[in-house]
C-alpha cells in the first residue's frame, strides 16, 4: 500500500500565471533587463554546456568548453556538481 502525507495547511506555494495575463516571465525579462532581447538564448547555450559536462556528454569536455572561450561556466564545479 501507499502512505501518502499531505499537510493540513500549505506553507509554501508557487502561483504560475499564464502568459496571456501579460505578466513577465524570466525568459522574457532577462533580455529586457540587459537591453539585449536574445540574451536568454546565449545564456541557455552556456548553461546547457555546463549541464552536459556534468552529465558526461562527450561534446562538452573541459577542453571543448575552454576552446569555446566559456571556461567560466565550469566555475565551482567541485562544489555544485552531482555529488559523490
Beta strands, then each sheet from edge to edge (+ up, - down):
end
